[in-house]
């Protein structure tokens, strides 16, 4: 049986735009109706969409899911790749959590120290006295990296 975008969306409980996006980036590969050009999806696309949703629920990115699906299309078992991707994802997540904990502690300590400070004066060249009271040494490597990425992005525009 073949389904149009709206029908597949209803069957799989996803927005139609999600299906269109997945088709646009190649995760779903619908046939075309020769009469009207509409995308037509099969039961196999239903299974594929279910797999994509499960993988996303486990934290895999769409790029990683594409790698897994390509491995399947080659006729290879993707499970070793899936394990490797998951191990990498766990390491990345753990590092992010550590950075967030460091940031949380820094924020809490800073807020505590700010409680004894006045609000400053309005106007002039002072943006916010309490932020300006913090030294650059409190800035994390993550913040510096993000600022560098923003600067690179500005130059690319």
ZICOR-V514982 format. One record per pair of residues at least 4 apart in sequence whose C-alpha atoms are under 8 Angstrom apart, sorted by the first residue. I is the first residue (numbers start at 0). GAP is how many residues later the second one is. D is the distance in Angstrom with one decimal. If there is no record, write none. Layout:
i = [I,I]
gap = [GAP,GAP]
d = [D,D]
This chain:
i = [0,0,1,1,1,1,2,2,2,2,2,3,3,3,3,3,4,4,4,4,4,4,4,5,5,6,7,7,7,7,7,8,8,8,8,8,9,9,10,11,11,11,13,13,14,15,16,17,18,18,19,20,21,21,21,22,22,22,22,23,26,26,27,27,27,28,28,29,29,29,29,29,30,30,30,31,31,31,31,32,32,32,32,40,40,41,42,43,44,45,46,47,48,49,50,51,51,52,53,54,54,54,55,55,55,55,58,59,59,59,59,60,61,62,63,63,64,65,66,67,67,67,67,68,68,69,70,70,70,70,71,71,71,77,78,79,80,81,82,83,84,85,86,87,88,89,90,91,92,93,94,95,96,97,98,98,99,100,101,102,102,103,104,105,105,106,107,108,109,110,111,112,113,116,118,118,119,119,119,121,126,127,128,129,133,134,138,138,139,140,141,142,143,144,145,146,147,148,149,150,151,152]
gap = [41,42,38,39,40,41,4,5,37,38,39,4,34,35,36,37,4,11,14,15,34,35,36,4,10,4,4,8,11,33,38,4,5,6,7,10,4,5,35,34,37,38,4,5,4,4,4,4,4,9,4,4,4,5,6,4,5,6,7,4,39,42,17,20,21,12,16,9,10,11,12,15,8,9,10,5,6,7,8,4,5,6,7,4,5,4,4,4,4,4,4,4,4,4,4,4,13,4,4,4,5,10,4,5,6,9,30,4,5,26,29,4,4,4,4,21,4,4,4,4,10,13,14,4,9,4,4,5,6,7,4,5,6,4,4,4,4,4,4,4,4,4,4,4,4,4,4,4,4,4,4,4,4,4,4,43,4,4,4,4,37,4,4,4,32,4,4,4,4,4,4,4,16,13,10,11,8,9,10,4,5,4,4,4,4,4,4,5,4,4,4,4,4,4,4,4,4,4,4,4,4,4]
d = [6.1,6.7,5.7,5.3,4.8,7.2,5.5,5.8,5.3,4.9,6.3,6.2,7.1,6.0,5.0,6.2,6.0,6.0,6.7,7.3,6.7,7.2,7.3,6.3,5.7,6.2,6.1,7.9,8.0,7.1,7.1,5.6,5.0,5.8,5.2,6.9,6.7,8.0,8.0,7.0,7.6,7.3,6.6,7.6,7.1,6.3,6.0,6.2,6.1,7.7,6.1,6.3,6.0,5.0,5.5,5.8,4.5,5.8,7.0,7.9,6.4,7.9,6.5,7.4,7.5,7.9,7.7,5.6,5.3,5.1,7.6,7.7,5.8,5.1,6.6,5.3,5.6,4.8,5.7,4.8,5.2,6.4,6.5,5.8,7.7,6.7,6.5,6.1,5.9,6.2,6.2,6.2,6.2,6.3,6.1,6.1,6.8,6.1,6.5,6.6,5.5,6.9,5.0,6.4,7.5,8.0,7.9,5.9,6.4,7.8,7.9,6.2,6.1,6.4,6.4,7.5,6.2,6.1,6.2,6.4,5.8,7.1,6.9,6.2,7.9,6.3,6.8,5.6,7.0,5.7,5.4,6.2,6.1,6.1,6.1,6.3,6.1,6.1,6.1,6.2,6.0,6.1,6.4,6.3,6.0,6.0,6.2,6.2,6.1,6.2,6.3,6.1,6.1,6.2,6.2,7.5,6.0,6.2,6.2,6.0,7.8,6.1,6.1,6.0,7.6,6.1,6.2,6.4,6.1,6.4,7.8,7.4,6.5,7.2,7.0,7.3,7.4,5.8,8.0,7.9,7.6,6.1,6.1,7.1,7.1,7.9,6.4,7.1,6.4,6.0,6.1,6.1,6.2,6.2,6.2,6.2,6.2,6.1,6.2,6.4,6.4,6.5]
